[in-house]
């Protein structure tokens, strides 16, 4: 509720100042941050960094692992169809790439990834993990994550299934690392790589490189208007990404919200 109230108040002014795309993205990021900040101040007397945004060596390494996993699997979804001729890169002369465009899209996608991870894997998620258990939290929140993408252009039941699987995967990434940097890296690495190939990201097209990917294969393989996230190739690659997260040298950090406090009281001898 805090998130939606904040977004309702601030989305229009931010959009007026920075344009529609900037407004939507930055209003979402600000609203997610504010909802986490206020909840943490009220109930925990903690800062937003303590939901898993610490700046340390382990955070950096987890972020790099996430970027590698997200970008690598996205490339593995789109590279083979190009190699076998099931898809082609077509030049779009009216969309000439510039450094400014690439930086702008990169910043928008970073803001989007941080926004969604703060909202879906932040304070509320972590309180539920502590109270209800990991999988009783990860699966329902993953389903909610998918349902809120259901109004995106080109959405279908298959895109909703894959998006729910992504939501579960990002939740599992949090459980492995107990920070938000690993899921943020996965989220941004996947989205940014899709834009570089010129395909839709959750039904949205961001023109960056001056090329777009056209398919001769059907929607089952391409994902149709929603993009590769609605394709069976992504479903298969999600399985590979789970294996990657299980085997990767992820650094598990201590979460003050989900990990029990260390016992410091001395133990007393029980009577014989």
TAMO-V100879 format. One line per field, one symbol per residue. ss: DSSP state (h for helix, s for strand, l for the rest). burial: b if it has 24 or more other ideal C-beta (glycine too) atoms within 12 Angstrom, else e. A space follows every 50 residues. Layout:
ss: ???
burial: ???
This chain:
ss: lhhhhhhhhhhhhhhhhhlhhhhhhhhhhhhhhhhhhhhhhhhllllhhh hlllllhhhhhhhhhhhhhhhhhhhhhhhhhhhhllssssslllllllhh hhhhhhhhhhhhhhhhhhhhhlhhhhhhhhhhlhhhhhhhhhhhhhhlll llllllhhhhhhhhhhhhhhhhhhhhhlllhhhhhhhhhhhhhhhhhlll sllsllllllssssslllhhhhlhhhlhhhlhhhhhhhhhhhhhhhhlll llllllllllllllllllllll
burial: ebbeebbeebbeebeeeeeeebbbbbbbbbbbbbbbbbbbeeeeebebbb bbbbeeeebeebbbbbbbbbbbbbbbbbeebbeeeebeeeeeeeeebeee eeeebbebbbbbbbbbbbbbbbbbbbbbbeeeebeebbbbbbebbbeebb ebebbbebbbbbbbbbbbbbbbbbbbbbbbbbbbbbbbbbbbbbbbbbbb bbbbbbbbbebbbebebeeebbbbbbbbbbbbbbbebbeebbebbeebeb bebebbbbeeeeeeeeeeeeee
